[in-house]
């Protein structure tokens, strides 16, 4: 639901670039046996959260103008 609302304000390619990073793609190719995988997933999740928070802050700022 949230992605549908976000998608109505961002071009699909921009939304995909925001969510599907190179790091995300590399993680998807792993078989899950890598010892450091959990840490890398946490890094990517935190990075995507930070990017989405920044986007939300920008949207709020635009809404206040």
Helices and strands as residue ranges (DSSP letters): H 2-7, H 12-19, H 22-28, H 37-64
